[in-house]
Amino acid sequence: MRRTDKDMLVTGLKRLAITVVLMFTAPIVLYQAFKNQENFLFWPVCIIGVILAFFAVRTGFKGIMTIMDSMFGKKPKSS
């Protein structure tokens, strides 16, 4: 029976913690951008918000995949 890789599990949990921070930060940044559309910094702030949202989703998937790999092992590549 396979045991859980604890180091890999901790890495996955750290990624999920970063995801939670990004999940709150990205909407706040986007809200501030759309609230101040007449400001000259609208586009840079909006782009930063979209990038943060993208990284929140990406980091979430990577964190979940890392946790799954730590519990069940990596899938063998079939040729």
N, C-alpha and C positions, 0 to 999 in steps of 0.2 A: 504494500500500500504506500502510495506517494505522500510525502509530508509537504507542508506548506513552506515555501522559501520565504523566511521572515524578512530578509533584507529587501527582496523584491516587493514584498507586501508593504513595507514601510515606504519604499519609493512610490508605490502606487497611491498610498494614502497622502503623501506629501503633494503629489500631483493633484489629487482631489481637493486638498486644502487650497492650493493655488487657484483651482477652478472656482471655488466658492468666492474667493476674493475677486476674481475677474468677473464673475457673474453679477456682482454688485457694482463693481467699478464701471464696467462698460455701459450699462443703461444710464448711470448717473452722468457720465461724460456725454453720451448722446443726447440726453435730456437738456443738458446745459448748452449744447451746440444748437439744438433746435429752438431753444428759448431765446437765443441771441442771434437770430438769422441775419440781422442787419449789421452785425459786427464784422470787421474785416478778418477775424480769426475763425469765422464759421467753418470754412472748408477744412483747415488743418485740424480743428478740434473734432469735426465730424469724421474725418478719416481716421484719427486716433481712436475714436470710439468704435468704429467698425473693425479696426484691427484688433482692439481688445476683445470685442465680441467673438471674432474669428478664433483668437487664441483661447478664449474660454471654452468654446466647443471642442477645439482640437485637444486641449489639455485634458478635458473631461473624458474624451474617448481614449486617449493614451493612458490616463490613470486607470480607467476601468479595465482596459486590455492588460495592463501591467498586473493588476490585482488578479484577474482571471488566469494569467500565465503563472502567477506565483502559486495559485491554488491547484490548478489542474495541469500545469506543464505546457510547454509549447507544442503546437501541432507539428507533427512530422511532415516535411514537404514530400509530396508524392510526385514521382517522375512520370 
